[in-house]
Amino acid sequence: MNDLKIYLKKIGKYLRELSVVVIGIAFTVSIGIWINNKNNEKDLKLHLDAIKLELEQNIKDIDEAMEFMQKSVEYANYLRAHDKKSLNRDTIFSYANSPYIIQTITYKTNAFEMFKLSGTMRLMDDKELLLSIWEAYTDMDEVKKLLEMGFQLKFEEAKKELPLIADGRRDFIPMYTYYIATDWANNMPQLCKDLSDVLKKTVLKLEQRK
């Protein structure tokens, strides 16, 4: 009987010691997980804040380019509103260099690239927001390609007019064929506006996440 009591006491002591060790390990693991989650949340917030700032800068650049392009739209609308014979030479040249304006846009994407390469993207639990961010940058790339196509058309037409400009012809109407035959002058600002709206909606979602 005494041997049994001694054995049971040893078993009890062992279990108590084991439970202390198990609790200690569980506590340590829990603290480690908590710290890791906090670090992940901090990293995710830093990346999303950087993306928000980057999108805001892109919006600013796009809106400024769109305002600049508007001068070409006004010139195109004037040409289309009159037949060639009724165009006023003074009015045409009041637009100065507007017919030849080629306003390119350079988007900033460093924050988004870092977001992808760092692996932080996998921490996103808001899939709708993640999709919005991805679509915003995809749309920027697509609009950039369309704008470059329009600028190339305009550039090729401008090259054809160089000899006419040098001759100083009185009947010369800058970029007449380009503006009458194509809709690029009107389409490019609209492309920029649509893109700007998409980016603004994404920025709003990023702000609401906080």
Secondary structure, DSSP 8 states (H G I E B T S, - for coil): -HHHHHHHHHHHHHHHHHHHHHHHHHHHHHHHHHHHHHHHHHHHHHHHHHHHHHHHHHHHHHHHHHHHHHHHHHHHHHHHTS-GGG--HHHHHHTTTGGG---------HHHHHHHHTSGGGG---HHHHHHHHHHHHHHHHHHHHHHHHHHHHHHHHHHHHHHHHHT-TT--TTHHHHHH--HHHHHHHHHHHHHHHHHHHHHHHHHH-
